Amino acid sequence: MNPRQGYAPTPHSYVPNTALSAKINLDEEVKLTETRAERDLHDSLAEIFSIIITLDQLERAFLKDAIPEADYTEICERSLKQYKSILADDTVANAFVGLEEFKAEWELEVPRATERLKVGMPSTTVTASTGNAPQPTAPTNNKSGALILEATQDFITFLDALRLGLLAKDQLHPLLTDVIQSVNKVTDRDFENRGKIVQWLITLNQMKATEELSEQQSRELELDINSAYLGFKNTL
């Protein structure tokens, strides 16, 4: 009996083709970039890739109640801020092209992250609670009174910005984000026209940083936020 071989036998007629041998030194480190700028760009795109995957997993965990609401909100807000900050660089934005193009290039299937990036806010900010817990009709302490005052000031600040002619996304989106966040500190219940705040946040989030609303959009936005402000005051 022939001894057992520790490798697959090859035909005796086989002769290695040296023409197919590696033309590079396998002990030499392969450089993916040649300059510091290229390395920085690759690092930024890799970071975006990581954020997208993280957001998708975060949304899955939140839907399964596998993560506390406060932790979800904090991680989601931080990830969205990092995403926007990285893409504020024109070089990175040009290489990124767009979310759909980036997903296609890297064959990403991330529907939950796609929705979150489209909205630009955690789901806890977008969706108000519809629970039946009674809400106070008036401030019960100094803290609640201060929160109501803060929300009121944020509404007024946003409306004043519109009246002053501020129409660019990078001018309005942060101010409207302040409105929804301060409102949520006062009440987690839905109120009349609250959804209009969210819809305008989504609209602004999908615009380019320096892109501006039209005059007609500005008038509609002012009307909608005024209506939301009245709805908010009626809950107090």
N, C-alpha and C positions, 0 to 999 in steps of 0.2 A: 504493500500500500504506500502510495506517495505521501510524503509529509504534508500536513495542512499548510497552505500558503497564507501569509498575512496580508496579501494584496491581490488585486484582480489580475489574472494572467493576461498577457498581451500576445498577439500573434508574433511569431518569430520574424515575419517579414516587415513588421512595423519599424519605420525609420522616422525619428522626429524631424519635423520641418523647421529648420533653423530660421527660415524667412519669417515665421510667425512669432519668433521670440520677442520678448519685450524690448522696446527701444529705449526704455528709461531705467534709471537706477532705482531699484525697488527699495533701497535704503535711504533714498533722498525724500525729504518732505515735499509734498505737492502743494504749491501755493495757489489758492483759489483767486486771490487778488494780487495786484501789483502795487497799488498805492494805498495810502491811509484813507483817502476819500472813498475808495472802493470798499475797503474793509468796514468803514463806518456805515456805508449804505447796506451792505450785506447784513451787518449786525442789526440795523434798524428794521429791515424786512423780516429777519428772523424773529425779532421781538414782536412784530405785528402778527406773524404766524402763531406765536406762542399765546398772545392775547386772545386771538380768535378761538383757538382750541380751549383755552381756559374758560372763556365765556360760555362756550357750548356745554362744557361739562358742568359749569356752575348752574346754568339754567336747568339742566337735567336733575342735578342734586336738589335744587329748590323745589321743583315740581314733585319730587318724591319725598319732600319734607325731611331730607337728609342733612339739611343745614339750617340753622336758626335764621329767622328773617333779618335780624340786625346784621349778622355776619354776611349774609347774601348781599344786602344793600351796600355795605361798606366795600366789599370786594368788587362788586359790579361797578360802583361809582369810580373806584380807583382805576379799574381796568379801562373803563371808557375814557377817563381823563388821559391815561397814558397813550391810548390809541390816537386820540385827537392831537395830543402833544407831538407824537412822533410824525404824524402826517402833516403837521404845520410846516415842516421843512419841505420846500418846493422840490428838492432833488429826490427825496423819498416819495413824495406824492406823485411825481412824474413816473418813477419806476413802478410804483404800486398800481397806477392807472385808476383802478376802482375796485371795490370789494368783489363784484362779480368776476371781473377779469382775474383778480388775484386767486380767487377760489378755483377758477377753471385751470389756471396755470399749475396749481399745486394739487388739483383734484380733491378739493376739500368738500365734504358733505356736512355742513354745519348750519342746519336750518334755524336752530334756536339762537345761535350767535348772530346769524344774519338779521333776524328780527330785532334783536337787542341793539345791534349797531345801527340799524335803520331808525329805530325809535330814539336812541341816544340817551335813554334813562333806564334805571332798574324797573322791573315790573311792579315793585312795591310803590314806586312813585307814580306810575301811570294809572294803576287801578286803586281806587279808593275802596275802603271796606264798606260792605253793605249790611253789616251786622245790626242787631236790634238793640244794642246797648244804648240807653238814653244819653243824650248829650246835654251839657249845661247850657242854659239859655243866656247866661251872663258870666263874666269872669268870676271865679270863685277864690282866686288868690292873686298875689302880685305877679307870679310867674305867668299864669294864663293871660293876664292883662297885658304883660309885656310882649307875649307871643302874638296876640291879636294886633297890638300896635305895630310890631315888626311886619306882619303880613300886610297890614293896611298901607304902611309906608312903601313896601315893595310894589304893591299895585300902583300907587300914585307915581312912584319913580318910573315905572315902565310906561305908563300912559303919558307922562311928561316927556319921556324920550321920543315917543312917537310924535307928539305935538311939536317937538323941536326939530323934526325932520330926520331923525336917526332911522335909517332903513336897512342897513347892512346886517347880515347874519351875525357877524362877530360883535356887533353892537347890541343887538336885541336878544340873542339867544341866552347869554349869561343873565340878563335882567329878568327874562321870563322864567328861567330856571330858578332864580331866587324866589319868584312869586310862588311857584308850585311847591317848593321846599318849605317855605314859611307857612303856607296854607296847611300843608300836611302836619306841621307841628301843632297847629291849633285844633284840627279835627281830622279824623281818619274816615269820616262819613262822606258820602257823595253829596253834592249840592248842585243846584241848577246851573248849567253852563260850565261846570268844572271841566267837562270833556273838551270844551273848546280850547282851554289852556293847553291841554295835552296835544290836541291836533295841531295847534300852531307850533308847539315845540317840535313835533315831528317834521312839520313843513320846513321850519328853519334849520333843523338838524341836517336835512338833505340838501341844503343849499351850500354853495361854495362860500368860503369865509368872507370874501369881499362882495359877494353877490347881494343885490338889494331887492327889496320888495317893490312892486309897482305902486303907483299912487292909489289904485283901486284896492290892492291887497292891504295897503296901510290903513285905509278907511275901514275895511272889513275887520282887520285885526283890532283896531281901536274899539269898534262896536262890540266885538265878541268879548274882549277883555273887560270892558265896562259892564257887560251883562254878567260875566262871571263874578265880577267884584260885587255886584248887587246880590247875586246868589249866595256868595260867601257871607255878606253882611246879614242876610236873612237867616242864616244858621246860628247867629250869635244871640 
